């Protein structure tokens, strides 16, 4: 597949390519261009025209085109889901589920944009009683949308739909491991009527393409979903030109399981959260903080249910879990497991990497609160560390010991205890009697501390991707 610059499908200026493999089988799926500096500058220059054209396009027309795009995604759902499954390694069931959400999300953003009203200020201050002051929303300009590998379709929708609805031009930068879904969705976007100078997609390494885009004075904002380390670098680079930044970053999300919890539900929720996408989800439950009075019972139930999980070829509809995005990622998770065991943890289930990119669902017990995995080690794989606690205060202290603060979860039948715990946890969202992997399209998703800046979702992104202007009609009354 090729990049899309100025509405044209193009190769890199120097002809260099990146190979895209199926991580489950190592089959070569396709190649994409490895963009040069010239390619990037060309796209940036084209977007300078596009952002002015799109800003002048009436809101109702922008929303109409987004609705057409949603229809096209539905029409091509199976095609794109299969592509997503092959290049990402998530199960076909998960890929289909992700694609199903895209039209819903796009329509939601378009509908809200059409009903995002301005305000008229009161004359509360003496001297303003003869003035009319009202506000309006205007585009930021050109937004760089940096898409993660784990949810390339829904992350694409969460970024491009509000950006375009609010009148911005976009340049999409997909993950190098799996850019094909993003290219295909951009093709459909242009087919739906978005001008080629408004929506472009550039492929290549983050260190080359991403860095040059973010450092450019020609952009106005960056919307990134990625690791905290990358997010810090993006913020530092963007600060030179005061670019607006929206960062959805890493997490080491905790689930607190109190002794009065429904343990069957807790086990079901944590497996749903952690096994999906082979554990490569920023908001999945990564730390299990379980009251010692029920820790053994919970552990036995988790071992039993997790042992039934079917792991294998993602295209096989019988599989519950696929592989990691690449061999390097799988080796990293394997090393994190070994490191935690060397520090004193015990592996009750799994613990091994196989077929290069697959990691067995792994349960680690005797994990103490001072271990890296209990604090700042984000494991992007199907690993379930269990940490015991005795008191409410201890559980909250362990949960808050991480530099991250994306999502949290509390399992208890006592709603008062649940609310107290939720209020005490330092994170952007807390799910009571469910896992932290909870993200309806409207949800204001984002974190505290090193988990990011801003919120993403239909309830918040339109404001994030626009700027407010106040206009004063002085002395007209």
N, C-alpha and C positions, 0 to 999 in steps of 0.2 A: 504494500500500500504506500501511498505517497502523502507528503504534507499538503496542506491546503493553504496557499498564500494568495490573497487577492482573488479568491474564487477559483483558482486554478490548482490542479493536482500537479505537484512539482517534485523533482528530485533535489538533493543537496547541490549546491553550487559546484562542489568538487567531486560529486558522484559517490561520496562515501555513504555506507549503509550501516544499519544495526540489524542484526538477526534476531528474530522473535521466535522463541521456542515454546512448545508445550511442556511445562515443567513436570508433568506427570509421566510423559513418555520420551522426552527429549527430542521429539519430532520438530523439524524446522517448519514453522507455520508460514512465515512470510518475512519480508525485510521492510524496513522503513528508512527514510533518509536520516543521516546524521547531520543536522543543520550546521552551516558555517556562520561566521559573523556577518557575511554579506546577506545570507538568507534572513537572518534575524533583523538586521537593519531595514531590509526591504519590507518585511512584514510590519515593523513599527511605523515606517513612513506611510504605508498604505492605510494603517489604522488611524493615522492623524486625519485623513479625509473621512474615513468611515465613521469615526465618533461624532463628527459634525453632522453628517448625513442622518445618522440614526437618532441623534438628539432632537433633530427637527421632525422626525417621523412621529405622527400622532400616536398617543398612547394606545388608542383603540386599535390602530393598525399593528403596532408591535405585539399587542396581546393576541390579536387574531392570528398572526403568524406563529406565535408560540403554541396556540391551539392546534394549528395544522401540524406542527412538529410533533406534538403529543399523539395525534392520530397516526402519523407516519411511524413512530416508534412502536405503537401497538400493531401496526400492519407488519412490521419486520421483527416482531418480538422474538420468535423462535430462532431466526437467523442470527440476531445479535446475541441472544443468550448462549447459543452454541459457541459463538466466537469468544464470548466472555469466559465460558467454562474452559475452553481449550487453552487460552493464553494466560489464565489466572490460576487454574488448578483447583478452583472451588467446585463443589458438586453441581451437576446440572440442575438439581432441585433449587439450590441456593441461587444459581445464576438466573433461573427463570423468575424466582421471587424478587430478585433485585430489579430485573427489567420490568416486571409488572408495576413497580412503584414509580418508575420514571414518568409515565404520562400523568399519573395522579399528582405528582409533585409539580410538574410543569404547569398543569392546569391550575393548581392551587396558587402558585405564584402569580400567574396571569390574572386570576380572579381577584386576588387581594390588591394587586397593583391598580386594577380598574376601580377599586373602591378605597384607595388610600387618599384620604381627604386632607386638605390643608386646613390651617386654623386662622381665625381672625382674633387678634388680641384685644383685650378690653382697654378702656381708657382709665386705668386705675391710678396712673401717676398724674399729678397736677401738671397742666401744661400740654397734655396729650389729648384733651377732650375734643379737640377739633380735627384730630388726625384719624386716619384708618390705617392700621398696620395688619398686613396679612402675610402668610408664608406660603412658599411653594417648594416642591422637591425638584431638584435638577440633577443630572447625571454627574458622576465623578469624572468620567472621560473614558480612558482606556484601562481596562482591568485585566491583569494577568491571572489566569485561572490554572493553578498547579494542582493536578489531580493525583491522588494516591493510587497505589496498585491494588489495594484490597477491595475497594468499592468504586471501580472506575465509572460505572453507569450512574449510580445515585449521587456520587460526589459531583459528577459532571452536571447533573440536573440542579443540584443545590447551588451551584455556582453560576452557570450560564443563564438559567431562567430568571433569577432576580436581577442579574446584571443587565440582561437584554431588556427585560420589562421596564427597567428604570432609565433606559436610553443610553446605556454604555456600549462601547465596542469591546470585544474580548479577543484575547489570544490564549488558546488552550495549550498547556504544556502537559502532555501525558507522562506517566511513568515509563521509563525505558524498557522495563521488562514486559509490559503488556499495553502498548499504545493502540492496538488495532480497534478495540471497542470505541475509544474516544475519536479516532479518525472516522469510523463509520457513523457515529452519532453526529459528528460535525458535517459529514456529507448530507445526512438527512436534514440537518438544520438549514443548510444552504438550499436544499431542495424545497424546503417549506417556504422559502421566500426571504430569509435573512440575507442581506447583501454580502458579497464576498469580501468587501473591505471592512465589514463589521465583525464577522466571525472567521477566525483563522486558527489553524492548528499547526504547531511546530514540534517536530520530534528531535530527540537528541539527549545527551546526558545532562543531568541537572547541573553539574559543575560547569558546563559550557553554556548551554541554552538558558537554563534557569537563571544562572548568575548574571548573564548579560541582559536578559529581559528585566530583571529586578533592579539592576543598577542603572538602567537607562533613565534619562530625564524625560523621555517621551511617553512614559507611562504615568498613570495617576493612582493606581491601587493594585494591591496583590491580595488574592484570596488563595491561601495555601492550606492543604491538609497534608500533614507529614509528621516527621519526627520532631521532637523538641529541639534537637541539635540543629536541624535544618531551619526550623522556625526562628531560632535565635540569630542565625546567619542572615536570614531574610530580613528580619527586623533591623539589624545593624546596617545592612546595605540600603534598605528602603529609607532609613532615617536621613541619609545624605540629601535626599530631595523631598523629605517629609511626605513620602507616599503614604496613603492610607493603607493599613495592613489589617487583614483578617486572618487569624492563625488558629487552626484547629489541630492540636498537637497530641503528644503521647499521653499515656495514662498507665497507672498501676492500680486499677480500681479494686476497691475492697467490698466484700460482702460480709456483713456481720450476721452470724447465725446464733440467735439466743436460744436458750434451752427450751423455751416454750414454742419454738417455731414448728411449723409443719415441715418436717424433714423430707418427706416425699416431694413436696413442692420445691424445697430448697435445692435438692439434688437435680430435679428436672430442670429448674431454671439455670443452674450453673452449667449444666451440660449443654443446654441450648445456647448459652452465652459463649462458652469457651470452645466448643468443638466446631461450631460453624466457622467456615473460612479457615479451618485448621488453626484456630486461635489467633489469627492475624487481624484482630479488631481492636481499635484503640479503646473502645468503651466496654470491652468484654470484662467479665469478672476475672481478675488475675490474682487476687489474694482472698483466701477463705479464712476468715477470722471466726472460729467456732468455739462456743462455750465448752469448757472442759467436761462438764457433766454429760454432754451429748456428743462429744467429739468422736469417740470410738464408734458409736452407732451411726453417726453421719458418715464417717469414713468407710465403714463396711458397706453401707448402702451405695456410696459413690463408686467404690471398687466394683460392686456387683453390676451396677447399671452401665458404667463406663466400659467395662469389659465386654459388653454386648455390642459396642459401637462397631460398625462396619467401615473399614478404611481401605480405600483402593481407588481404581480408575474413576476420576470425577464424572466421566460421561456415562458410567453405569448408574442407572436410576436407583439401584438398590443400595448404593453407598451413602453413608452418613457423613463421611469426612474425606476430603481429598488431600492434596499435598500443599507444601509451602511454595512460595512464589519462585524460588530458585534454590540451588544447592547451597550457596553461601548462607542464605537465611536459615536453612535446615541445620547446617553445621553450627551456626551461632547458637541456635536453641539447644542443640545437643551439648555444646560446651557450657551453656548456662546451667543445664541439668547437672552435668558432672561437677561444676564448680560448687553448686549448692549441696551436693552429696558430700563433697570433700570437706565442707564446713560443718557437717554433722547431720544433715537431713537423710532420711531413709526413703528409698524408692519402693513403693508398694505395687506399682503397676507401670508397665511401659518403660520409658526411659531411653529407648533406642531409636536411632535413625535407620531407615531402610530405603532401598531403591533410590538413593541419592537425595530425594527431595521430600520424602515422607517421614514424619515423626510420630511415634506411637503416642496415644493419649497417656499422659504420665501423671501419677499421683505421688506427691512428696509429703511425707509426714515428719514429725519431730523438727519442723521448721520453727525457729525461734525469731522473736521480734527484732533481734539485732542483725539478722542475716540480710544480705543485699536484696534477695528476692522478696523480702517482707517490707522493703522500703522503696529503693530507687531503681532496682533492676526490672525494666519492663521486658517481659518475656513474650515475644510475638510468636507464640506457638501453643499447642494444646497441653499446657502444663497446669496442674492443679495443686498449688502448695497450701497445706492446711496448718494454720497457726492457732494454738489454743489460747483461751483467756478465761479469767475467773469473774471479774467485775465489769460493770457497765463502763466505768471510767477507763479501765485498761483496754477494752475493746475500741473505744473511740480514740484513745491515745495511739494505738497501733495503726488504726485506719488513717490518722492524720500525720503519721511519721514520714510519709512519702513527700518528695518534692512535687509530685503530681497531684492533680485534683480535678479529674474529668467527671466521672460518674461514680456513684456509690449505691449500695443496696443494703437493706435491713430486713431480716426475716424474723418475725415475731407475731404472736397473736395479740399482744398488748399494744393497742394503738397509741396510748400515751407514751409508752417506752419508745415506740417506733418514731413518733414525732420528735421526741427529745433527742434521739440519736441522729435523725435527719438534720435537725437544727444545729447539731454539734459537729457534723462532718464537713470538712473543708473541701468541697467539690461543687461543680456546677449543677449537678442534679442528683437526686437520691430517689431510688425506687423502693417502695415499701412492699414487701412480699413479692418480689420479682428481682430479676438480675438487673444490673446497670446497663445492659445492652437493650436500651429502650429508646427508640428514635422515630416516632411518627413525624410526618413531613412538617407539621406545624411546630414541633418541639423546639424551644430555644437552646440548641445544643452548643456546648462550649464549656470550658473549664476554668478553675481557679489555678493559682500558682503557675507552675511551668507547663500547664496543659493548654495554654493558649490565650488569645486575645479576641474578644468579641463573641458573638453568638450567631449561629447559622440555623435557619429554619424559616418557614413561611411567616411566622409571627414576628421575625426580626430582620431578616436579610435585606428586605427592600429598603429599610432605613440605613442599614450598614453600607449599601451600595449606591447611595445617593447622598446629596448634601442639601441642607436647608438654606433657602434664601428668604430674607425678610424684605418686604417692599412697603414703603411708607407713602401714603397719600397725605401730605402735610397740609393742614388748614383747609380741608375740603368740606368740613361740616359747619 
